[in-house]
Amino acid sequence: MTCGPAIGREVNEKVRILNDLLKVFLGDKELKAALSHCDLIINQASSLAEFEARGIATLTTPPSVIVKQYRDLRERLTREWLKAELESATAEAATTTDANRRIALVSKVLLEIQKYRSETRNPNDLEDLEKQASEALHKIRQRAFENEAEMRQPPDTENPSDTRNDFSAEGLRISTEAKSEASQVTATAYDESCPYCRQPLRKVPKRRALCPHCKKAIYVRAKQNIIPSMTLFTERDARVITWLGQIEVSRDEVEAQREKLSRQFGQVVQLGDVFWQIMNDRVREAMKKPRTDAAQQLPIFYRQMACFLYEEGRDHLRLSQEAQKWVLMAWQDQMEKELLARDLLRVQVITCGEQSCEECKKLAEAKFTIEEALEQMPLPVKNCTHDPVKPSARGWCRCCYGLSSTLE
């Protein structure tokens, strides 16, 4: 009897506040504001649920029911907002030509998804969104690296053995497999013989087929414009033709480089050697530019060369590291120009979530200063096991950096 009036006043006040919150919430559309309202409603209804548990009348709709409804609403709002943000980011990324801008747009959303997924009661509800964002980021990065290319300090191609230790031991390696003289080969000789064993073919294949003599796969590239006189290629040359097309090299440049290298080494060189020479030349040109301009091209060139080695099952670690270095150095330049706040920003490792290998998962959301990242080089992850190409055991690390504030 003594506490009854006090309890009644407390319940009435909480009910009034809750009703006011419910009315105001209807007009909120910003996610953070909406989530904040949800939290206030959940907290207020939870306090009323304590009275409900003791059999004290509060609302027509039981407070425990309101708590459940708004917890579910909070989860749904988060998912819908993140889904809309991802769609908006990928749509904007598709319209911009700046590779760093595209990566930053999707990276930001991926970080948001990972953040909210760690806070939600049902993390699996956001698993598919995280996967979509990771795949979108991977495709954007891959497309960017395929459109351009980069290198920090190119080796001296006049003396391939004279290379910098911090660049790559790959250098320019002219294959010794082709033993024929560097003479002009006619289109008929190529099209009517196997590109491996040079045995004549009774029927020229129009699609991939096995040579009846050596039993190796012959690849047909009839529509390519790099070497229009050739249509039949080995597996490696077919892959190189694709690479040459992606870096938008002209037919004349390929022919000039192949003729130059063939005269230099006294034998017909392979297309892979031509690709490597062209990439080295492009790197040299980029290195002559101011550092700010070079930093826009070099990460892409290095990554493209690293991907080329990866597809051949060769060690690509050094070139992949150079690509990451130039990404960090570009941000470092912006900090030095005071375009980015040095004291407030860190670089955060963005993985592919559950799609990452165990080694990459260890670095999920790890943060470094740019100086620390340049010194330690956590990316690419050296022991990444994602999809290695034989004979190499090294996988292709898909992790990247994103900017993160220390205030978060």
C-alpha positions in Angstrom: 0.0 0.0 0.0 2.9 2.3 0.8 4.8 1.8 -2.5 1.8 1.5 -4.8 1.4 5.2 -5.6 5.2 5.5 -6.3 5.2 2.5 -8.6 2.1 3.9 -10.4 3.9 7.2 -11.0 7.0 5.5 -12.2 5.1 3.2 -14.6 3.1 6.1 -15.9 6.2 8.1 -16.5 8.0 5.3 -18.3 4.9 4.6 -20.4 4.7 8.3 -21.4 8.4 8.4 -22.4 8.0 5.1 -24.4 4.9 6.4 -26.2 6.8 9.6 -27.1 9.7 7.6 -28.4 7.4 5.4 -30.6 5.8 8.5 -32.2 9.2 10.3 -32.9 10.7 7.1 -34.3 8.2 7.0 -37.1 9.9 10.0 -38.8 13.5 8.8 -38.5 15.3 7.6 -41.6 19.0 7.9 -40.8 20.4 4.5 -39.7 22.3 5.8 -36.7 19.4 7.9 -35.5 17.0 5.0 -36.1 19.3 2.5 -34.2 19.6 5.0 -31.4 15.8 5.3 -31.1 15.5 1.5 -31.2 18.0 1.3 -28.3 16.1 3.9 -26.3 12.8 2.1 -26.9 14.3 -1.3 -26.0 15.9 0.1 -22.8 12.6 1.8 -21.8 10.5 -1.3 -22.6 13.0 -3.5 -20.8 12.6 -1.5 -17.6 8.8 -1.9 -17.9 9.2 -5.6 -18.6 10.6 -5.9 -15.0 7.2 -4.7 -13.7 5.5 -7.0 -16.2 7.4 -10.0 -14.7 6.0 -9.1 -11.3 2.4 -9.0 -12.5 2.1 -5.2 -12.5 0.0 -3.8 -15.4 1.9 -1.5 -17.7 0.8 -1.4 -21.4 -1.9 -3.0 -23.5 1.0 -4.6 -25.5 3.3 -6.4 -23.1 6.7 -4.6 -22.8 8.5 -7.9 -23.4 6.7 -8.1 -26.8 7.9 -4.6 -27.6 11.5 -5.5 -26.7 11.4 -8.4 -29.1 9.8 -6.4 -31.9 12.3 -3.6 -31.8 15.3 -5.9 -31.4 14.1 -7.6 -34.6 13.5 -4.2 -36.2 17.0 -3.1 -35.3 18.5 -6.1 -37.1 16.3 -5.5 -40.1 17.1 -1.8 -40.4 20.8 -2.6 -40.1 20.7 -5.1 -42.9 18.5 -3.0 -45.2 20.7 0.0 -44.7 24.0 -1.9 -45.3 22.5 -3.5 -48.4 21.5 -0.1 -49.8 25.0 1.3 -49.0 26.7 -1.6 -50.8 24.5 -1.2 -53.9 25.1 2.5 -53.9 28.9 2.1 -53.5 29.2 -0.5 -56.2 27.0 1.6 -58.6 29.2 4.7 -57.9 32.4 2.6 -58.3 31.1 1.5 -61.7 30.9 5.1 -62.9 34.3 6.3 -61.7 37.7 5.8 -63.5 39.8 6.3 -60.4 40.9 2.9 -59.2 41.7 4.1 -55.7 38.3 5.7 -55.4 36.5 2.5 -56.4 38.4 0.5 -53.9 37.8 3.1 -51.1 34.0 3.1 -51.8 33.6 -0.6 -51.4 36.2 -0.9 -48.6 34.3 1.5 -46.5 31.1 -0.5 -46.8 32.9 -3.7 -46.1 34.3 -2.3 -42.9 30.8 -1.1 -41.9 29.4 -4.6 -42.5 32.1 -6.2 -40.5 31.6 -3.7 -37.7 27.8 -4.3 -37.4 28.2 -8.0 -37.9 30.4 -8.1 -34.8 27.7 -6.2 -32.8 24.5 -8.0 -34.0 22.8 -10.9 -32.2 22.6 -12.9 -35.4 26.0 -12.5 -37.3 24.9 -15.0 -39.9 22.2 -12.5 -41.1 25.0 -10.3 -42.5 27.3 -13.1 -43.8 26.0 -13.0 -47.3 26.4 -9.2 -47.4 30.0 -9.4 -46.2 30.6 -12.1 -48.9 29.1 -9.9 -51.6 31.2 -6.9 -50.5 34.4 -9.0 -50.4 33.8 -10.4 -53.8 33.0 -6.9 -55.2 36.1 -5.5 -53.7 38.2 -8.4 -55.1 36.8 -7.9 -58.6 37.4 -4.1 -58.5 41.0 -4.5 -57.4 41.6 -7.3 -59.9 40.1 -5.1 -62.7 42.3 -2.2 -61.7 45.4 -4.2 -61.6 44.7 -5.7 -65.0 44.1 -2.3 -66.6 47.4 -0.8 -65.5 50.7 -1.9 -64.1 53.6 -0.8 -61.8 57.1 -1.3 -60.5 59.2 0.5 -57.9 62.7 0.2 -59.3 63.0 -1.8 -62.6 65.9 -4.0 -63.3 68.5 -3.1 -65.9 67.3 -5.0 -68.9 70.6 -4.3 -70.7 72.2 -6.4 -68.0 69.5 -8.7 -66.6 71.7 -10.0 -63.8 72.1 -6.5 -62.4 68.8 -6.1 -60.4 68.0 -4.4 -57.2 67.5 -6.8 -54.3 64.4 -5.0 -53.1 62.7 -5.3 -56.5 62.7 -8.8 -57.9 65.1 -11.5 -58.9 62.9 -12.3 -61.9 64.4 -9.6 -64.1 63.9 -10.1 -67.8 64.4 -13.8 -68.6 64.5 -14.8 -72.2 63.4 -18.3 -72.7 65.9 -20.8 -74.1 63.2 -23.3 -75.2 62.8 -21.8 -78.7 65.9 -23.0 -80.5 65.0 -21.8 -84.0 66.7 -18.8 -85.6 65.1 -15.4 -85.3 63.8 -15.4 -88.8 60.3 -14.5 -90.2 57.8 -17.3 -89.8 54.9 -17.4 -92.2 51.3 -17.5 -91.1 50.9 -20.8 -93.0 53.7 -22.5 -91.1 52.1 -21.5 -87.8 48.5 -22.2 -88.6 49.1 -25.7 -90.1 51.4 -27.0 -87.4 51.2 -27.7 -83.7 52.6 -24.7 -81.7 54.4 -27.3 -79.4 55.9 -30.0 -81.6 55.6 -28.1 -85.0 54.2 -31.3 -86.5 51.8 -30.5 -89.4 48.1 -30.7 -88.6 45.7 -32.3 -91.1 42.9 -30.1 -89.9 43.3 -26.7 -88.4 41.2 -26.6 -85.1 38.7 -23.9 -84.6 38.5 -24.3 -80.9 40.7 -25.8 -78.2 41.9 -29.3 -79.2 44.7 -31.9 -78.5 47.5 -32.2 -80.9 47.4 -35.8 -82.5 51.2 -36.0 -82.2 52.3 -34.6 -78.8 48.8 -34.8 -77.2 49.1 -31.3 -75.8 46.3 -28.8 -75.7 46.2 -26.3 -78.6 44.5 -23.0 -77.9 42.8 -21.0 -80.6 42.7 -17.2 -80.5 41.3 -16.3 -83.9 39.9 -12.9 -82.9 43.0 -11.4 -81.2 44.7 -8.4 -82.8 48.1 -8.7 -81.2 49.5 -11.2 -83.7 46.7 -11.5 -86.3 48.8 -13.8 -88.5 48.7 -16.5 -85.7 45.6 -18.3 -84.5 47.1 -21.4 -82.7 49.0 -21.0 -79.4 50.4 -22.9 -76.6 48.6 -22.7 -73.2 51.2 -20.1 -72.0 51.2 -18.0 -75.1 47.4 -17.9 -75.1 47.5 -16.6 -71.6 50.1 -14.0 -72.6 48.0 -12.9 -75.5 45.2 -12.2 -73.0 47.6 -10.2 -70.8 48.8 -8.2 -73.8 45.2 -7.3 -74.7 44.5 -6.2 -71.1 47.4 -3.8 -71.0 46.2 -2.3 -74.3 49.5 -2.7 -76.1 49.5 -2.1 -79.9 50.4 -4.8 -82.5 53.3 -2.6 -83.7 54.8 -2.4 -80.2 54.6 -6.2 -79.7 56.2 -6.8 -83.1 59.0 -4.2 -82.5 59.8 -5.6 -79.1 59.8 -9.2 -80.3 62.1 -8.4 -83.2 64.5 -6.4 -81.0 64.7 -9.1 -78.4 65.1 -11.9 -81.0 68.0 -10.0 -82.6 69.6 -9.4 -79.2 69.4 -13.1 -78.2 69.8 -14.7 -81.5 66.6 -16.7 -81.3 62.9 -16.3 -81.5 61.8 -15.2 -78.1 58.5 -16.2 -76.5 55.6 -13.8 -76.0 56.0 -13.9 -72.2 59.4 -12.3 -72.7 57.9 -9.6 -74.8 55.2 -8.9 -72.2 57.9 -8.7 -69.4 60.0 -6.3 -71.5 57.0 -4.0 -72.2 56.1 -4.0 -68.5 59.7 -3.1 -67.5 59.6 -0.2 -70.1 56.4 1.1 -68.7 57.7 1.0 -65.1 60.8 2.9 -66.2 58.6 5.6 -67.7 56.5 5.8 -64.5 59.7 6.1 -62.4 60.7 9.2 -64.3 57.6 11.0 -63.2 57.1 13.0 -60.0 56.5 10.7 -57.0 52.9 11.7 -56.7 52.2 10.8 -60.4 54.3 7.6 -60.1 52.4 6.5 -57.1 49.2 6.5 -59.1 50.6 4.0 -61.7 53.2 1.9 -60.0 51.0 -0.1 -57.6 49.0 -1.2 -60.6 52.0 -2.1 -62.7 53.7 -4.1 -59.9 50.4 -5.9 -59.1 49.9 -6.8 -62.7 53.4 -8.2 -63.0 52.9 -10.1 -59.8 49.6 -11.6 -61.1 51.4 -12.7 -64.3 54.0 -14.6 -62.2 51.3 -16.0 -60.0 49.4 -17.5 -63.0 52.6 -19.1 -64.1 53.2 -20.7 -60.7 56.2 -18.5 -60.0 57.0 -16.6 -56.8 55.3 -13.2 -56.9 55.9 -12.1 -53.3 58.4 -9.4 -54.0 56.4 -7.7 -56.7 53.2 -8.0 -54.6 55.0 -6.3 -51.8 56.1 -3.5 -54.1 52.5 -2.9 -55.1 51.4 -2.6 -51.5 54.4 -0.3 -50.7 53.3 2.2 -53.3 49.7 2.2 -52.1 51.0 3.1 -48.6 53.4 5.7 -50.0 50.6 7.4 -51.9 48.8 7.9 -48.6 52.0 9.0 -47.0 52.4 11.7 -49.6 48.8 12.9 -48.8 49.6 13.1 -45.1 52.8 15.0 -45.8 50.7 17.5 -47.8 48.3 17.6 -44.9 45.4 16.2 -46.9 45.1 13.4 -44.4 45.5 13.7 -40.6 48.6 11.8 -39.7 47.7 11.6 -35.9 44.2 10.4 -36.4 44.5 7.9 -39.3 45.7 4.3 -39.4 45.6 1.7 -42.1 43.4 -1.3 -41.4 43.7 -4.7 -43.0 40.6 -5.7 -44.9 40.3 -9.5 -45.4 37.8 -11.5 -47.3 36.1 -12.6 -44.1 35.2 -16.2 -43.9 36.5 -16.7 -47.4 40.0 -15.9 -46.3 42.6 -18.5 -45.5 43.6 -19.1 -41.8 46.8 -17.0 -42.2 44.9 -14.0 -43.5 42.2 -14.3 -40.8 44.8 -13.6 -38.2 45.2 -10.1 -39.5 41.5 -9.3 -39.8 40.9 -5.6 -38.8 44.5 -5.2 -37.6 45.6 -1.5 -37.6 49.0 0.0 -38.3 50.4 3.5 -38.8 51.7 3.9 -42.4 55.2 3.8 -41.1 54.6 0.6 -39.2 53.0 -1.0 -42.3 55.9 0.1 -44.5 58.4 -1.4 -42.0 56.6 -4.6 -41.2 54.9 -5.2 -44.6 52.1 -7.3 -43.2 50.5 -7.4 -46.7 50.5 -9.4 -48.8 50.4 -12.2 -46.2 53.5 -14.2 -47.0 52.0 -17.6 -46.0 48.6 -17.0 -47.7 47.3 -20.4 -48.9 44.5 -19.1 -51.1 44.4 -21.0 -54.4 48.1 -21.5 -55.1 49.2 -22.3 -58.7 51.6 -25.2 -59.1 54.5 -25.5 -58.9 54.5 -22.6 -56.4 53.0 -23.2 -53.0 52.3 -19.5 -52.4 48.7 -18.4 -52.7 47.3 -15.1 -54.0 46.6 -12.9 -51.0 43.4 -10.8 -51.6 43.7 -8.7 -48.4 44.1 -4.9 -48.8 44.4 -1.8 -46.7 41.7 0.7 -45.9 42.0 4.0 -44.0 40.6 3.9 -40.4 40.3 6.6 -37.8 41.7 6.2 -34.3 38.6 8.0 -33.1 36.3 5.1 -34.0 
